[in-house]
Amino acid sequence: MIPDYNYTIRSSPTADRETRYFHWYVSIIPKMSKQAGFEMGTGMYINSSIPEESAEYLRSIVIPE
């Protein structure tokens, strides 16, 4: 059985304007965690929870005084 995989396209960092040449490359990563290609490629995480469920959970929390 072949595992699912993610791929990301890597390019030059935007802050690095001094580099004259940079090779783009593709990273192929087996999916072994909950992170997907978007999270691995950008470092930003997608919140996949339902807002109503999250609001209900937050309202149920009792803060000790």
Beta strands, then each sheet from edge to edge (+ up, - down):
strand 1: 5-10
strand 2: 25-30
sheet 1: 1+ 2-
end
